[in-house]
Amino acid sequence: MDKTQLVSAKERYTFGQERRKQMKRLHHKTWMAKQRRESPLKLLEVSTRGRVQSLVALKNELMAASPFGYFRGAVPVMAYDLSLVGNTGICNQLCGDAHVRNLGAFAAPDGRLVFDINDFDETIVAPFEWDVKRMATSLVLAGRAAGAKNLHCREAATVFLERYRTMMHSFARMTVLEVAKYQVHRLGTVSPVAGILRMAERATPIHTLLTLTEVEGRSSVSKKGVRTVKGAAKSSEPPQQVFRTIPPNLKRVTGAHAEQVVGSLAMYAESLQPERRHFLAQYRPMDVAFKVVGTGSVGLRDYVVFMEGNGAKDPLFLQIKEEVASGYAPYVAGALKGRRKQHQGQRVVNGERAMQLQSDPFLGWTTMEGRDYLVRQLNDHKASIQLEDLKAAGLLEYAGLCGEMLARGHARAGDSAMVAGYVGTSARFDDAVVAFAEAYADQTEVDWKQLVKSLKTTGKKAVK
């Protein structure tokens, strides 16, 4: 090992301080819409290329429902906007879509419920403050959506930033392994999170089985229009559990299409650790469905495979979700060079494993027809915050937790000493980002109104 290449934490802290010359902390408040050279509507249109076009109208409808709904689906717009202003040059593994509903509960490999950042579709290595600004803005918008006063929304953003900054200093003083093992032990005392954990306890595989599947009907209609019963007299096989059709969110996939989806699991298995590959091999595929998920992801191809292990009471649901390049990629040096060489599902897995304390044991990736996919469990004790819970004290409590979780993710996957050196011990960075968050929340509301007006003008509606 070349020891001359190793730099001490103190030196990295100093380097972070020196980065203020490149980007003063005060300058983070800057947002001016007149800097735009691209229309938000045009950026959103470009981002839907290659998606299932029959679902694009549904995506637009979800985004048109509220400013926060628009914000969730407008990562390409914010990525472009963030690229218009200066940055620190302190690059970190980002969540990429840091907002209040992308933190949630899920089951850890040991069966315990954990609470962490849980959506990494946009993950990328980029300036750390891009995550911070997006989360702060989401708190302002979420607070407004919940009916909180502007003062409380501003306070929430302030609490988030203060917690992020102080935790980053704490992480900078810890040993490497202390950071890697750091857990948040006060989750049960944060009222909004206690509700999330209760919901997650109920989101079991059996609950998913009852919600998304049904017993396959034996009746069918012949070509002559005569209703018959398949194998009523001959078959002694028990009826099969299959996916329900729940328009427009869930539709059963059969035939060659289903076989292709199941066939992709062979490549997926190779991305798992050996012992987890062994566990997967003990499950057999039972049925396949196409599922519409999220807001920003609507229109991307997303499949769910229902599998059965040790009997009918041992279901496993795998989600096979199409992944495309991060919305930030066009604005990060070198991110688009040789893009096809980088598997986008693997990009997401690597970012998730880097930032999370514990990750889904069935997290992996695969490819179908030249498209990259992420594979993970569906709804295994998963739950996230509801906006109506983010009022007054609940909003402030949750904001502090957001700061701690994002700081932990950044510290695990980046350089806490350098970030701590840059943000410093005063509230200068906090105040600047709060000002940005309020201004950008206002801008989001303007952009949302433009989308709503555009949809009314064009008459575009979701496919039912």
N, C-alpha and C positions, 0 to 999 in steps of 0.2 A: 504493500500500500504506500502510495506517495503522500506522506504526511504534510508536505508543503501545500497540498490542495485542500486540506481541512481548515475550515474557518471557525473560530470560536463563536459561541452564542453572543458574547459581548460585541464582537466585531460585526456580526450580522445585525444586531440591534442598532449599532452605529450606522451601518449601511442604510437601514430603514429610515433613520433620522435624516440622512443625507438626501434621501429621495424626496424630501420636502422641497428641495431646490427645483426638482423636475416638475412637481405638482404640489403647490402649496395646499395645505389642508383647507384653507378658506375657499379655495377655488372649486371645491366639490359641490358647492351650492349652485354652481352655474347650470342653468338650463335655459336655452333660448330656441324657441321653435323656428325662428327665422334661419337657423343654421341648416335646417333640413333641405336637402336637394331631391329627396325621394318622398313620394306620397305614401302615408301609412296604408291606404287602401291598396296601392300597387304592391307594396311589400307583402301584404297578406295574400294577395292574389298569386304572386310568384311562389310563395311558400306552399300553396296547395297543388302545385304541379306534380304529377305523378301519383296523386292520391286517388282514392275511389271517388270519382266525380259526383256520383249520386248522393254522397254523404257530405259534400262541401257545403251545401245549403244548410244542412243540420248544424255544422260547425259554426256557420255565420249566425244562425238563429241562437245558439247557445251564447255566443259572444255578444249578441245584441240584447240579451236579457238584462244586463246591468253593466256598469263600468268595471266592476270586479270580474265579471265573466269575460268582458273584453280583454282585460289585463291578463287573465290566465291564458288566453289564446294568442296573445300578441307578443310573444317572445321575439320574433323576427323584427318587430318594430322597435322594441326597447333596445335590442342588441345594436341595431343601426344607430339609434339615438345616443347610446353610450359611447359609440365609436366616434361621435362628432366632437366630443370634449376630451381634454387631456386625461391621462391616467398615470398611476404611480409607477407602472412598470414592474411592480411586485406581483409576480404571477403565481397563481395558486390553482389547485384543482377546485373548480367551481361546481356547485350543484347546478347552476345555470338557470334554473327556474325556481329560485328561492322565493316562496311566498307562503302565507300562513297555512294554506291547506295542503302544502307539500311536506308538512311534518305530520307524523301520525304513529299509531301503534301497529305492531306486527309481531308475529311469533319468531323468537330466536331459535337457533338450532337446538338449544337445550329445552325448548318448550316454554320458557318464560316469556312474558310480554315485555317488549322493549319499545321505547318511544324515541324516534329519531327522524332525520330527514329521510324521506322515502320515495322520492321521484328524481331520477337522474337522466331523463331523456336528453336534456340539453347540456349535460356535463362536459367540461372542457377545461384546459389549462389557460387561464386568462387573468387579467388584473383582479385582485381579490375584492376590490371595492365594488365591482359590478354586481356580485352577489349581495353585498351589504345594501347597496342602493335599491335593488329590486325588493328585498325583504322589507326595508323601511317603507317604501312606497306601498307595498301590499298591506301593511298595517294601517296606513292612513285610509286606503280604499276600503279595507275590510271593516274598519271602525265606522266609516261613513255608511256602509251597507247595513250595518247593525243598528244604525240610528244614533251612534255616539256623536257628541258635539265635537266640533273641530278642535277645540282645546284638548279634549281627551285623546283624539287621534294624534295630535302633535305630541302629547305626553307619552303615548304608547311608543311612537317612533324614538323619542328621547330615551325611554327606559331600555328599549331594544339596543340602541347604540351604546349606551353607558355600560350595559351588561356585556356586550360583545367586546368592548375595549378593555374592561377590567379583567374579563376572563382570558383575553389574549395575553395580557401581562402575567396572569397566573400561570398559564401554560408555558410561557417563555421561561419561567423559573423552575418548572418541573423537570424531572428526568425524562428521557425519551420514553421509557416504558411506563412511567406514570401517566403521560399523555395518552399513550396507546390504550391503557386500561381504564381511563377516567370514565366514571359513571355519574349520572345525575340521580341523587337519592331522594330528592324532594318532590318527585313527580306526583305522588298521591296527594300532596298538599296544595297543588295548583288546581283550583276548581275546574277550569275547562278541561284539563288533562284527565282528571278523575273520571269525567263523563266519557271521554274518548276511550279510556281503558275499560270502562264497563261495556261499551259498545263492542270493543275488540274481543272481550271474553265471549260474547255471543256469536261472533263471526267465525264459527267453526266450519270445518269441511262438511260435516253433517248438515249444518244450517244451509250451506251453499247447495248441497245436494237437494234439499227440500225446496229451495228457492228457485233454482235454475233448471231442474230436471223434472220429468214426469214418467210414468209408466207408458211405454209405447203402445198405442192402440193397435189392436189386431184387425180392425175393420179397414176395408179399402174399397175403392170404386173401380170397377173394370172399365175397359174401353167402351163397352156398350152401355155404361151408366148403371150397371147393376151392382148394388152393394153386396160384397162378399166378406166372409171371415176367413182370414188366412190361417190354414192349418188348424182350424178349430177342432176337427175330429182326430187329426193325426199327431199334432205336435204336443209333446209333453214338456217342452222347454219352458221355463219360467219367463214371464214377460220381461223385456229389457228396459232398463232405465235409460232414457235419452233426454237430450236438451229440449226444453220448451222453446217455442217461438214467441218472443216478446218484442214486437215491432216498436221502434226501429232498432232496439238495442241488442237483440239476440236472435240469431237465425241459424237453424241447424244446417250443417254441411254434410253431404253424403257423397257416395260414389268415388270417382277418381280424385276429386278435389280433397275429400277427407283422407284418402290414402296418401296423397302428397303431403298433407299436414302431418299425419302420423309418421310418415317416412322421414320427415325432417328431424325427428327425435333421435335418430341414429347419430347424426352429426352433433346434436345437442349433448348427447351423453358423453361424447369425447371431451366436452368442455368442462365436465364435472370432475371433482376429485374422485379417486378410485372408490372409496367407501360409499360415496353418495351415488356413484354410478351403479354400485351393487344394490343399493336401496331402490333406485329407479327401476332396475331390471325385474323387481318383484311385483311391479304394477303392470297391468295390461290395459291397453286403450279400449274404451267402451263406446265413445261417441265424440263428435267434433262439432263446434259451432263457431260462427263469426260473431264477434262482439264489438259493440261501439263503446269506447271508453274515453273518459276525461273530456277536455275541451280542446286544448291545443293538439291532441292526438287524433281527434275525429277525422276520419278520411284515410288514415293509415290502416293497413291491414292488420287485423288483430283476431287471433283465433284462441279458442279455449278447448283443451282436450280433457275430457272426463275419463279418469283411469280408476281401476279398482284393484286393490291389493289383497289383503287377507279377508276376503268376503265382502258382502254388501255394506258393512259398516266401516269399511276402510277406504273411503274415496280420496282421490288426489286430483286436484284441478290445476292443470298447467296452463299458463297464459303465454302465447307465442305472439309477441308484439313487434310489428315492423319498426325499425329504427332508421332514421335518416341522419344526415350530418347535423350537428348542433347549429342552432340559429346564430350563434356567435362566430362560427367558423370563418365566414367571409371577412371578419374584422380582426382575426388573430393571425399574426405572421406565421406562414408555413402550415396553417391548419388545413388548407385546401390542397396543398401540394401532394400529389399522389394519394388523393382522398380514397380512391377505390382500394388501395392497399390496406387501408384501415377498416376492419370490420366494425360497423357502427354498433352492433349488439355488444361486441367485446369492449368497445369504448365505454359504453354505459356500465357494463359489469365492472370494469376496472375502476371507474370513478366511484361507483357505489361502494365497492369493497374498500377503497382508500378512505372514504369519508365516514362510513358507518362503523359504529363500535362492533355490531354483529349484523351479518347479512343473511338473507334467505338461503337456506342450505341447498335449494334447488336452482340457484341463480346460474344461468349459462347463456349460450347463444347458438344460433343456427342460421342456415341460409335456405331460401326457396326461390327458384326462378331468378337468381341474380340479386334478390333483395335480402338485406340483413335483418335479423330478428333477435330480440332479447327474449329469453325464456325465464319465467319465474312462477312461483305459486300464485294462484288467484285467491284473494280473500281469506288467506290463512290468518285469522285473528287480526285482520286489518281494519282500521278505523281512523278517521281524521276529524278535525274541528268543523263544527257548523257555524256559519257566520253569525247566526242569531245569539250564539253564546258569547260573542266578543263585545260585550257591553261593559262600560264603566270599569269596575275593579277587575273583572275577568279579562278585559282587553289588556290592562296593564300587567297582570300576572303572566298572561300568555306571551306578551311582548318580551318580558325578561327571559322567559324560557327560550324563545326564538333566538335571542342574543347568545345564550349559553350554548345552544345546540349548533348554531352556525359557527361560532368560535371553535367549538370542539372539532367539527368537521374540517375546518380550515387548518387547525393546528395539527390534526392527524395527517393531513395530506399535503401540508405546505410548511412554511417557516414561520412559526409563531414569534420568534425573536425579531425577525425583520418587520413583520406586520406591527408588533407592539412598538418597535422603535418609531415607525412612521406615525401611528395614531397618537402616540404620546400619552401623557397622564392628564392633560387638561381636556376640556370639553370642546375644543376647537373643531376637531373632526366631526364630533357628534352634531354640533350646531349646524355645520355646513351641510351634512347629509340630511338632516331634518328639513332644512330649507329646500333642498333638492326634492325630497320626497313629497312635500306639499305641492311644490310647483309641478312635479311630474304627475302627481295624482290629478291635479287640475287639467293638465294636458291630456291625460288618459280619458277624462270625462269629455273633453272636446272631441277627441278622436272617436270615442264611442258614439257620440251623437252623429258624427259624419258617417259612420258605418250604418247606423239605424236609418239615417236619411237615404243613404245609397240603396239599402235593401228595399225601402219603400218605393224608391224611384224605379228600380229595376224589376220590382215585384218578385224577387227571389224568395222562395220559401223552402223549408225543409221537406225532404221526401218522407212521407208517412209510411 
